[in-house]
Amino acid sequence: MGLGISTNLGEGRGVSETNSQLDRQAVEELIYKYCYYFDRNQPEELSQLFTVDAVVDYGPEIANLTSRKQIFEMVSKGLAETFLATSHHISNVLVSFKSETSATSTSYLYAWHKYHSKEEIGHLWGGYEHEFVKIEGKWFIKNLKLFGVGMQDFHRNTMHSNGRK
């Protein structure tokens, strides 16, 4: 799922500066809330951040999740059976508005994972690509793609690339 994150960081046409600052804050908050709810084992709250028909791509080893319901089920299962504890750290959030109701972002991620099934701590260095939509005045995550640039004792063998040239 290529979200077309552009290296042109300028705002889309037709987006007012006042709206873009408030909307930028709301969009960034979705990214932070996703991590917050994941780390606190709150899959219901996490799933409500997404559109009903959202797509989540956690990597090439698993099928995309294609609905809010699937996101809830997968995250619930992972938090109950795979992860004993997690800690997600977000930085370098870049948001680009395509219109007053559409935005994309890329952000960097460090994620720490303690597992039920093994002693080693899993580490992932990478990030997220997001697509957001504003529905009836509220922002939601429409698409999420996880990418990795480094892993240590992580529970996956392969991740999407960050597109480095």
C-alpha positions in Angstrom: 0.0 0.0 0.0 1.9 3.0 -1.2 0.5 6.1 0.4 2.4 8.5 -1.9 4.1 10.3 0.9 5.8 13.2 -0.9 9.1 14.9 -0.2 7.2 18.1 -1.0 6.2 19.2 2.5 4.1 22.1 1.4 0.4 22.2 2.1 -2.2 21.2 -0.4 -4.0 24.0 -2.3 -7.2 25.3 -0.6 -6.2 24.5 2.9 -6.3 27.6 5.2 -3.4 28.2 7.6 -5.8 28.3 10.6 -7.5 25.1 9.7 -4.2 23.4 8.8 -2.7 24.1 12.3 -5.8 22.8 14.1 -6.1 19.9 11.7 -2.4 19.1 11.9 -2.7 18.9 15.7 -5.7 16.5 15.4 -3.9 14.3 12.9 -0.8 14.1 14.9 -2.8 13.2 18.0 -4.3 10.2 16.2 -0.8 8.8 15.8 0.0 9.4 19.4 -3.3 7.9 20.6 -2.7 4.8 18.5 0.5 4.2 20.4 -1.0 5.1 23.7 -3.9 2.7 23.3 -1.7 -0.1 22.0 0.7 0.3 24.9 -2.1 0.3 27.5 -3.9 -2.7 26.0 -7.0 -0.8 24.9 -7.8 -2.3 21.5 -11.4 -1.0 21.5 -10.3 2.6 21.9 -7.5 2.0 19.3 -9.8 0.6 16.7 -12.1 3.6 17.0 -9.3 5.8 15.6 -9.9 4.1 12.2 -12.5 4.5 9.5 -14.9 1.5 9.2 -13.2 0.5 6.0 -9.6 1.2 7.0 -6.6 -0.7 5.8 -3.7 -1.6 8.0 -0.5 -3.1 6.6 1.7 -4.4 9.3 4.2 -6.0 6.9 4.6 -8.5 4.1 4.4 -11.6 6.3 0.7 -11.0 7.2 -2.4 -10.2 5.2 -3.7 -6.6 5.3 -6.4 -5.8 7.8 -9.3 -4.3 5.8 -11.8 -3.1 8.4 -12.1 -1.5 11.8 -13.5 -4.9 13.0 -10.4 -6.8 11.7 -8.1 -4.2 13.3 -9.9 -4.7 16.6 -9.7 -8.5 16.4 -6.0 -8.6 15.4 -4.8 -6.1 17.9 -6.9 -7.7 20.7 -5.4 -11.1 19.9 -1.8 -9.7 19.7 -2.1 -7.9 23.0 -3.6 -10.9 24.7 -1.4 -13.7 23.3 1.8 -12.2 21.9 2.8 -9.1 23.8 3.2 -8.9 27.6 4.1 -5.2 27.3 4.9 -2.7 24.6 6.3 0.8 24.4 6.0 2.8 21.2 7.9 6.0 20.7 7.0 8.4 17.8 9.1 11.2 16.4 9.7 13.2 13.2 6.0 13.5 12.3 5.5 15.1 8.8 2.0 15.8 7.8 0.9 16.9 4.3 -2.7 18.0 3.6 -4.2 17.0 0.3 -7.4 18.9 0.9 -9.4 20.1 3.9 -10.6 16.5 4.5 -7.6 14.5 3.4 -4.0 14.2 4.8 -1.0 11.9 4.7 1.9 11.6 7.1 5.1 9.7 7.8 6.6 9.4 11.2 9.5 7.6 12.8 9.1 4.8 15.3 11.0 3.0 18.0 9.0 0.1 19.4 10.0 -2.1 22.4 8.2 -5.4 22.8 8.1 -7.8 25.7 6.7 -11.2 24.7 4.7 -13.9 26.4 6.6 -16.6 24.6 10.3 -15.6 24.9 12.7 -13.8 27.2 14.4 -11.6 24.5 13.0 -8.1 24.1 12.0 -7.2 20.6 13.1 -3.9 19.1 11.9 -2.3 15.9 13.3 0.9 14.4 11.1 2.2 11.5 8.0 4.2 11.1 4.5 4.6 9.9 2.9 6.0 6.8 -0.7 7.1 7.3 -3.6 8.4 5.3 -6.2 10.3 7.1 -9.8 11.5 6.3 -12.0 14.0 8.0 -15.6 12.8 8.4 -18.3 15.0 9.8 -15.6 17.3 11.4 -13.5 14.4 12.9 -10.2 13.0 11.7 -9.8 9.2 11.3 -7.0 6.9 10.1 -7.9 5.5 6.7 -4.7 3.7 6.0 -1.6 2.7 8.1 1.5 1.1 6.8 4.3 0.0 9.1 7.9 0.0 7.8 11.1 -1.1 9.4 14.8 -0.2 8.9 16.2 -2.2 11.8 15.1 -5.1 14.0 16.5 -7.0 16.9 14.7 -10.1 18.3 11.5 -8.8 16.7 8.6 -11.2 16.0 8.8 -10.7 12.3 11.6 -11.5 9.8 10.8 -9.0 7.1 9.3 -5.5 7.0 8.4 -3.0 4.4 11.2 -0.7 3.4 11.2 3.0 4.1 12.0 3.6 0.4 15.5 4.7 1.0 17.4 5.3 -2.2 
